Amino acid sequence: MKQPLILFLCFCAFSFAEAQGKYFTRTGHISFYSKTPLEDIQANNRQVASVIDFSTGEMVFSVLMKSFEFPKALMQEHFNENYIESDKYPKSTFKGKILNIQTVDVQKNGSYPVEVEGELTIHGVTKPVKSNGTLEVKENKIYGKSQFTVAVADYNIQIPKLVRDNIAKNIDIQVDMVYEPFKQ
């Protein structure tokens, strides 16, 4: 299966001189939502790999596009074959940094607002993104949440005229992660 390889590559994005301060997940959840007068579309992916290095603020995400699940099989087929072209662009990635990492105390339970910026790659196109989110420290786990919007056109995703009114021009993305300490 490709997931262990992607997780390994995700970890390789960091230089692991020491494991202290690093948290990871390979079962993160990312969903997206498209709302139009004709149709609402929602998809979920619960196989997202991600790592946060709390000593530097660096973070990375790797998302297998074929792991998005839709309520209708035909939607999933169109998403993978016609729009995202998952065979050609099998994953989406984010590489960035938590700008205010010094405000997060992983040793103290609490909720911490964070600012994240980096580069998001979808459909072979990389764009800078910036978003706010929340990291909640609770019982030696980190719960990360964020919401942001991406414009379909920014990532060269072509929507056929026939269904153009069924898919929103801007897609809402929701990120919901549960990180655990990385142990070598």
C-alpha positions in Angstrom: 0.0 0.0 0.0 1.2 3.5 -0.8 0.4 5.0 2.6 3.5 3.8 4.5 5.7 5.2 1.7 4.0 8.6 1.8 4.3 8.7 5.6 8.0 7.8 5.2 8.5 10.6 2.7 6.5 13.0 5.0 9.0 12.2 7.8 11.9 12.7 5.5 10.9 16.3 4.9 12.3 17.1 8.3 15.8 16.4 9.5 15.2 14.2 12.6 18.3 14.9 14.7 16.0 14.3 17.8 12.4 13.2 18.2 11.5 15.6 21.0 9.0 18.1 20.0 7.7 16.3 16.9 4.1 15.1 16.6 2.6 13.1 13.8 -0.6 11.5 12.4 -1.4 9.2 9.5 -5.1 9.2 10.2 -5.8 12.9 9.9 -9.1 14.2 8.4 -9.5 16.7 5.6 -12.9 17.4 4.1 -14.0 19.8 1.4 -17.3 21.3 0.6 -18.7 22.8 -2.6 -22.1 24.6 -2.4 -24.0 25.7 -5.4 -27.8 26.3 -6.0 -27.8 23.1 -8.0 -25.8 20.7 -5.8 -23.8 20.4 -2.6 -20.8 18.2 -2.7 -18.8 17.0 0.3 -15.9 14.6 0.4 -13.8 13.2 3.3 -10.3 11.8 3.5 -9.3 10.2 6.8 -5.9 8.9 5.7 -3.9 12.2 5.8 -0.3 12.0 7.0 1.1 15.0 8.8 4.0 16.0 11.0 4.6 19.1 13.1 8.0 20.0 14.6 7.3 22.1 17.6 10.9 23.2 17.9 10.9 24.9 14.6 7.2 25.3 13.7 7.6 23.4 10.5 4.7 21.3 9.3 4.0 19.0 6.4 0.9 17.3 5.1 0.5 14.6 2.5 -2.9 13.7 1.1 -3.7 10.8 -1.3 -6.3 12.2 -3.6 -7.9 8.8 -4.3 -8.6 8.5 -0.5 -11.4 11.1 -0.7 -14.7 9.5 -0.2 -17.9 10.9 -1.7 -21.6 10.1 -1.0 -22.0 8.9 -4.6 -19.6 6.6 -6.4 -20.0 8.6 -9.6 -18.9 11.8 -7.9 -15.8 10.1 -6.7 -15.1 8.7 -10.2 -15.5 12.1 -11.8 -13.3 13.8 -9.1 -10.5 11.3 -9.6 -10.6 10.8 -13.4 -11.9 14.1 -14.8 -11.0 16.9 -12.3 -8.1 16.1 -10.1 -6.6 13.5 -12.5 -5.5 11.3 -9.5 -3.4 9.0 -11.7 -1.3 11.9 -12.9 -1.4 13.9 -9.7 -1.8 11.2 -6.9 -1.3 13.5 -3.9 -1.7 17.0 -2.6 0.9 18.4 -0.2 1.3 21.3 2.1 4.7 22.4 3.4 4.8 25.3 5.8 5.3 26.8 9.2 3.3 27.8 12.2 4.3 31.5 12.5 3.6 31.8 16.2 4.8 28.4 17.4 6.4 30.0 20.4 2.9 30.6 21.9 2.1 26.9 21.9 3.1 25.0 25.1 2.9 21.3 24.3 3.4 20.6 28.0 0.3 22.5 29.1 -3.3 21.6 28.3 -5.1 24.4 26.5 -6.2 25.8 23.3 -3.8 27.9 21.2 -4.7 30.0 18.2 -2.1 29.7 15.4 -1.2 31.3 12.1 0.1 28.9 9.4 1.6 29.8 6.1 3.3 27.7 3.4 2.9 26.2 0.0 -0.1 24.1 -1.0 0.3 21.8 -4.0 -2.9 20.5 -5.7 -3.1 19.1 -9.3 0.6 19.8 -9.8 0.2 23.5 -9.1 1.9 25.1 -6.0 0.5 28.3 -4.5 1.2 30.2 -1.3 -1.5 29.9 1.4 -2.0 31.5 4.8 -4.6 30.4 7.3 -5.6 30.6 11.0 -6.2 27.6 13.1 -6.3 26.2 16.6 -4.0 23.7 18.3 -5.5 22.1 21.4 -3.1 20.3 23.8 -4.9 17.6 25.7 -3.6 14.5 27.4 -0.3 14.3 25.4 -2.1 14.7 22.1 -2.4 17.8 19.9 -5.7 18.5 18.2 -5.3 20.7 15.1 -8.2 22.4 13.3 -8.3 24.9 10.5 -10.6 26.1 7.7 -9.7 27.8 4.5 -10.9 28.3 0.9 -9.2 27.4 -2.4 -10.2 28.6 -5.8 -10.5 25.7 -8.3 -9.1 27.9 -11.1 -5.9 28.7 -9.1 -4.9 25.0 -9.4 -5.7 24.6 -13.1 -8.6 22.2 -12.4 -10.8 22.2 -15.4 -14.6 21.7 -14.9 -16.5 20.8 -18.0 -19.2 23.2 -19.1 -21.9 20.6 -18.7 -21.4 20.5 -14.8 -19.8 23.9 -14.3 -22.9 25.1 -12.4 -22.8 22.1 -10.1 -19.3 22.8 -8.7 -18.4 25.9 -6.7 -15.6 28.2 -7.9 -14.3 28.3 -4.4 -14.1 25.1 -2.3 -14.1 25.2 1.5 -11.5 23.0 3.1 -11.7 21.8 6.7 -8.7 20.2 8.5 -9.1 18.2 11.6 -6.0 16.3 13.0 -5.1 14.4 16.1 -1.3 14.3 16.5 0.7 12.0 18.8 4.3 12.3 19.9 6.7 10.9 17.4 8.9 8.2 18.9 11.8 6.8 16.9 
